[in-house]
Amino acid sequence: MSIWANLTFQDGNSSIMENLIIFHDYAMVVILMILFLIMYFLIFMFLNNFVNRFLFEGQLIELIWTIIPILFLMFLAFPSLKILYLSDEIYKPFLSIKVLGHQWYWSYEYSDFKDVSFDSFMLSDLSKFFFRLLDVDNRMVVPLNLNMRILVTSMDVIHSFTIPSIGIKVDAIPGRLNQINMNVNRPGIFFGQCSEICGVNHSFMPIVLESNNISNFLNWVNKIS
């Protein structure tokens, strides 16, 4: 989860999020190169005293400042298209989880198992130890290092199912079923929240994902089914 005064991304806990962080750092280097180049040209123009009143056009320089931005855009486009494809591709999912957004809580259905579904409400008892406005009574439990398909929809208004450290953000729209790929590569507890303004209690429908190894996950399924 994010910590106080954190200026960067949360630690990536999936391959998609790790690729997004790497691409962000790479894009920032490219943007800084563009910034320094433009600043150099501006300072050079302001400080030099060269004037040519007969210079009306420069086809060479126009060609250069057309080609160079195209190259910069290509350097940014190809890596981003790769990550976009990886995040959208769903290859042989081991598990399908259906997420339903309500006003104002989440419901989870594990369709591959019999009678495994539950609602997830935010905890409000301040006498217990948990993260305020982030922890829930029933967590979404998933296995480690396995491809999963997350199906997201809504029962009332538009919500957004978001877990930053996993690199997941998908809209929950009434009458529409969206899907996204997920693969968690570290055990732990990861927090998210609805990222769409869905009403008066929008900030009170957190998401808690708990990742375990496959044996612990199957024990959990047997326990709640």
URTAWO-V72702 format. One record per backbone hydrogen bond with DSSP energy under -0.5 kcal/mol. CO is the residue of the C=O (numbers start at 1). NH is the residue of the N-H. If there is no record, write none. Layout:
co nh
CO NH
CO NH
This chain:
co nh
3 6
5 7
13 185
13 186
14 18
15 19
16 20
17 21
18 22
19 23
20 24
21 25
22 26
23 27
24 28
25 29
26 30
27 31
28 32
29 33
30 34
31 35
32 36
33 37
34 38
35 39
36 40
37 41
38 42
39 43
40 44
41 45
42 46
43 47
44 48
52 55
54 56
58 62
59 63
60 64
61 65
63 66
63 67
64 68
66 70
67 71
68 72
69 73
70 74
71 75
72 76
73 77
74 78
76 80
77 81
78 82
79 83
80 84
81 85
82 86
83 87
84 88
85 89
87 181
89 91
90 92
95 149
96 111
96 112
97 99
97 151
98 109
99 153
100 107
101 155
102 104
102 105
105 102
106 120
107 100
108 118
109 98
109 111
110 113
113 116
115 117
116 110
118 108
119 121
120 106
121 137
124 126
125 128
128 130
131 134
131 135
135 123
139 141
140 210
142 212
147 94
147 95
148 150
148 182
149 97
149 151
150 152
150 180
151 99
152 178
153 101
154 175
157 156
159 172
160 162
160 195
161 170
162 193
163 166
163 167
163 168
164 167
165 13
168 163
170 161
171 173
172 159
173 154
173 176
176 178
178 152
180 150
182 148
183 15
184 145
188 211
190 209
192 207
196 198
199 202
201 204
202 205
205 194
207 192
208 140
209 190
210 142
211 188
212 144
213 217
214 218
215 219
216 220
217 221
218 222
219 223
220 224
221 225
